[in-house]
Amino acid sequence: MAQYEFSGYVDKKNWSGDIYLSLIEDYRKLSGVYPEQIIQKTVSDSMGYFSFSGDNLPLQNHMYRIHIEGCSENEKKPIHFNGFCPYSKEILFIANNTDTLTLPFSFDNEMFCKIVSNNEKSNAFIKVDSIIDEMRFAFASYRSEANRKINEKKWFTTLQRFVKNQNEPLTELYVYAFLSDKSNNLYAHYLEDLKQNTYYDNLLERLQKKYPNSTYTKQYETELASDKFIISPKEVSYKNWWLWIVLACAIALNIFQFLYYRKKINASHNSSEKNLTQQEQKVLDLILDDKTNKEIASTMFVSISTIKTHINNLYKKLEVSSRDEVKSLYIKK
């Protein structure tokens, strides 16, 4: 029988709540708290150690999330209503039911920052996130329109080449979910890229070959058809009436997701700000003062890498992806 074990440590001083293992079948719900995804729950011991084990996971690689949240029982229902929880910490990874995976403490006792596994694919999402972080800092360094256009093409190519070389379609799907997110500033460039880049059709072929009957493949196939219809509606045959029905449903879903996201952002910023640590609040104040990472590190007497970690956590809690977006929140206020 195939056995799996996922274990790790949490910061017992700051996190004492339940720890959840979730199976992600909808790649548009990678981050958040969704009860329908949770397959196991546990608590850590006095040293912060926790473990998930069993033999009930799918045989093939799937996307998983381990997260801990610090909400009280009275807070959970209203706060988790839209899947977003400002009082949570999580890590995403790829695994199957023959894997052993550990989550040790990383630098500065940061938890959920490193994965040690016998599955070489498990660390793929963390590697992708590091590239995305580099991209965000590159965009923030020079805010001109010319720089934005140059960087968009560069980072699209960099991300797609990297994940394709990983030989794991689920990692490619993780990047696709990021690039094609309608709330992302790169969405317009994604639609332009879709017109001329055969990468997206090739990804569908790889998914169909490796995961022929999975929800990931079916979801991607529907979304890709919908986006192609958006950019080139005349190329869709009127005879394929069934495809029109699928496209109409997909477009309606896309509109709903966009409106849902906007509502989620407006409702979550206030609660997110309250969850900032003292160090993250200092970083936020210095960002609003137009300080560079080097200047912030000098002011706070820490390394630039530590500042990058604080900024990444700050972006996640405020649900933004750049300094400009951070500033826009406070300009509106």
N, C-alpha and C positions, 0 to 999 in steps of 0.2 A: 504494500500500500504506500502511496506517495505521501510523505509527511513534509510539512513546512513549519518553520519557526521564525518569527519576527520579534526581536527584542531590542531593548535600548534603555536609556536613562533620561529622566526629565529633571528639571530644576525644581527640587522638592520645596525650596523656600518660596517660590513664586507660583508654582503650578501644583495643585493638589487634587484636581478634579478627575473625572473619568477620562480614560484614554480609549479612542475608537479606531478600529480598523475598517476601512470602507473599500468596497469594490466599485470602481468607476466605469460605467458603461456608456455614459453620455459625456463626451469630451468637452462639452460646453459647461459642464459642472465639475471642473477640475478642482476648483478651490471653493471651500465653503462647508457648511454643515447641512447635510441632506439625510434625514432619517432613513429614506428608502435605500441609501447606499451602504449603510452600516451593517456589517456582518458579524462583528465581535466587539465586546466592550470589556475593559479590565481596569484595574487601578494599580498604581505603583506601590512598592513596599517602602519601608522607612528610609531606604537609601536612594529612592527614586527609580529603582529598577522595575521594568514591566516586561511582559512577554505575551505573544499570541502564538498558539500552535494548534495543529489539527491536521485533517486530511480531506477538507471539504472545498478546497479552492479548485478553480478550473485548471485543466492540464496545460493549456496554452498560456503564453504571456498575456497579462492584462494590466491595466492601470490600477494602482492602489494608492490610498492615502491613509496615513496615520496622523491623527490630530488629537489635541487636548484642548479643552476649553474651561474657562473659569467662571462660568455663569451659575448663578444660584437657580434652584428649581423654579422660582417665581419669575426669573428673568428669561429663561430659555424660550418659552413660547413666543413672546413678543419680539425678542431679539433675533431668533432663528427663523422668523416667519418667511424671510426672503432668501434664506441660505447663508446670509452674511453674519459673521460673529466677530466683533472687534476684540473679544477677549479670548482669542484662540491662537494656537501655534500648530503648524502642520508641515508634513513632508510628503512629496509625491514620488512614486517609484514604479518600476515595472517588475513583475514577479510572476512565478507560476508555482504549482503545488509541490515542487521538488526543491525549493529554495530555502537557504538559511541566510538570514539578513540581520545585521546588528546596527544600532544607531548610537554610537558612542558620543560623549561630549567632545566638542571641537574646541577651537581657540576661545579664550575668554569664557569658558564654560557655556558656550552657545550650544543649545540643543537643536536636534533635527537639522543639522548642517552637513552631516557626513554619513555615508552609507558604506558598510563593509559587507560584501555579499559574494556568494559563489556564482551568481548570475551577473555576467559582465554588463548586461543591459540595465541593471538596477540603478546605476549612477547616471544614466543618460540624461534624465531631466535636470539634475543638478548641473551637469556640464552645459546644457542648453541655457539654463538660467544665468550662468556666468557670462556667456556670450551676449545674452540680452542685456545684462547689466552694463557690459562694455558699450553696447550700442546706445543705451540711454545716456551714458556719460558723454559719448561722442556727440550726440544730438544737443546735449545741454551746453557743451563747450562753445559752440558757435551757433547762434540762433538765426542766421540769415536764411532766406529762402533758397539761395543757391546751395548752401551747405546741406540743407534738409533734402533736396532732390538728389544730390550726390550720395549722401549717406543712405537714403532709402534703397537705392539700387545696390549699393555695396553690401548692406546688411542683409537684404533679401537673399542675395547670392551666397553670402557667407553662411547664413543659417541653413539654407537648403542644401548646400554642398556638404556641410558638416553632418547633418542628420542622415543624408543619403549614404554617406560613407559608413555610418553606424550599422547599416544592414538590418534595421529594425523599423518597419513601417509605423509602429506605434509612436516611436520617437519623432518621426516625420509628422505624424498627426498632431503631436503635442505642439510643434512649431506652427503647423497650419492653423491650429486653434488660436494661437497668439496673433499671427499675421492677418487672419481673416476676421478677427473680432471687430464688430461694427463700432465699438466704443474706442477702438485703437486709432491713433492718428495715422497709422500706416494703411488703413482700410482702403482708402482711395487708390493708393499705389498698388495694393493687392489686386484690385479690379483691373487696373491697367496691365499689370503683369500677367493676369489670367488670359488676356487677349492674345498674347504672343508666346507665352512660355508653356512648353509642353510638359513641364515638370508635374503639373497637377494631374494630368491624365495618366502619366506614368506612375504617380503615387497610387492612383485608383487601381491600376493593374497590379501593383505590388501588394496592396491590401487584399484584393480579390484572390490573389494566388496564395498568400500566407494565412489570411483570416477570411475565407470565403463566405461563411455564414454568420459572422460576428455583427453585433450592433454597430461597432465602429465603422465597418465597411459600408453598411446600409445607410448610416447617417451621413457619411462623407459623400457617398454617391448622390444622395438627394440634395445636399447642400451645394455640391459642385454643379449639378444641373440647374439649380436655382440661380446661382451666381452667373452662369453662362447665359441664362435667359435674360438676366438684368443687363449684361453688357452687349448682347447680340440677339435681341428677341426675334428678328426676322429669319435667323438661321434655324429656328425651331420649326419643324414640319407641323402644319395644321392637321395632318392626318393622324398624328400621334396624340389623340385626344386624352389618352390616359396620362401622358406626360404633362399635358396642360394642367390636369387635376393635381398631380404631384407638385408641379411648380407653384400653383396657386396656394396650396397648403404650405409649401416651404416659405414662400414670400410672406404669407400671413404670420408664420412662426417667426421669421426674421424681424418683422415689424414689432411683434409682441416682445421679442427678446430685447430689442433696442429700447422700447418704452419701459420695459421692466428694469433694464439697466439704469436708465436715467432716474427712475423712481428710487431704485436701490441706492444710487449715489447720493441723492438729496437727503434720504432718510438716515444714511449711515455716517455722514461726516461728523456730526456733533458727537455721536457716541464714540467714534474712532478717536477724536481728539482727546477725549477724557481718558483713553486707554494708553496714551503716549507715556513712555517713561520719562524721567527727569532729563536724561541725556538726549533722548529724541526730541523733547520740547526745546532744548537748547539748540540742537541742530536745526530745527524748524525755524526758530527765531533768526538764526544766522543766515539761513537760506533766504528768508524774507528781506534780510539786509544786503542781499547780493554778494555774500561772501563765497569765495571759491572753496573747494574741498581742502586745499592746502591751508588757507586762512582759517577755516573752521578747526582743522586739526591742531594748528598752532594755538588758537584761542583756548581750546579745550584740553591741550597738553596730552593728546593721544595720537596714534598713528593714522595715516590716511586710510589704510585698510579698515581700521575700526570705524572711521567716519563713513566709509562706503557701506559698511554693514548697517550702521544706524540709519543711513539714508534709504537703503533698501527696505528695512523694516518700516520706516516712516511712509514710504510710497505705498507699501502693502496695506497699512492701517488706514491711510487716507484714500486708498484705491485710486491712485494716480500713477503716471509712468514718467513724469518729467518735472523739472523745477518750474517750468512755465505753468503746468497744471496746478502745482501747489500754490503758486502765487495767484492764479486766477480764482482759487477758492476764497482767498482772503480779500481780493479786490472786490468780489461780488458782495462780501459781507460789509 
